[in-house]
Amino acid sequence: MKVALFIPIKLNNQRLPGKNIMDLAGRPVCDYLFQTVSRLKEIDERYVYCSNEEIIPYIPDGIEFLKRDEKLDGYEVKGLDIIEAFVNDIDADIYIITHVTQPFTKGKSIIEALDKVKSGAYDSAFSAVELQDYMWYHGKPFNYDMKDIVRTQDLEPIYMETGAFFIFTKKVFTELHQRIGDNPYICAIDQFEAIDIDTKEDFALAEAAAEYIKRKGNQHD
């Protein structure tokens, strides 16, 4: 069963230009995820999927550069278009897509989710933050009764997707054209892993988190 992981990257980011290679506590943002996935022996092939060869010096051993069409860098291009292009380029049984903008993604989270899909019990998996709090939707309580307010720890969890990773079989994508199938495994990740860099404020939060991890000497993988 061949497993291919790919990391789509573009260097012409709109909201925070150059964010993927910005210095984050002494390392390029992309280096955090690159180093994490390069150590995962359970993955057969790993690719950085980018149209710009300027990313190559940042790529460590164990990850290959795969040049993609510059058209995929357009601001109107959807994530599914990028997945489709990669699936057409590289044949595999299981695909993993992950993003450098979530630099603190743990390798053990990826492998936990991958094992669930490889077992056949699930057709896909994705990272998510587990929320147990009082939620509102369309001006009304969504997950609790205001006349019978239970403790937050007794609320049914709600899961919010993150971009840390999506794992899916080739069949899921080719037949459903989705990155999540009909029977997904939800992999709950921690708040560090959930940090996603899109704006200057996000980057400031990531800097604080990176410095905290360095001070604590945490092996965040």
Buried (B, 14 or more C-beta within 10 A) or exposed (E): EEBBBBBBBBBEBEEBEEBBBBEBBEBBBBBBBBBBBBEBEEBEBBBBBBBBEEBEEBBEEBBEEBBBEEEBBEEEBEEEEBBBBBBEBBEBBBBBBBBBBBBBBBBEBBBBBBBBBBEEEBBBBBBBBEBBEEEEEEEEEEBBEEEEEEEEEEBEBBBEEBBBBBBBBBEBBEEBEBBBBEEBBBBBBEEBBBBBBBEEEBBEBBBEBBEEBEEEEEEBB
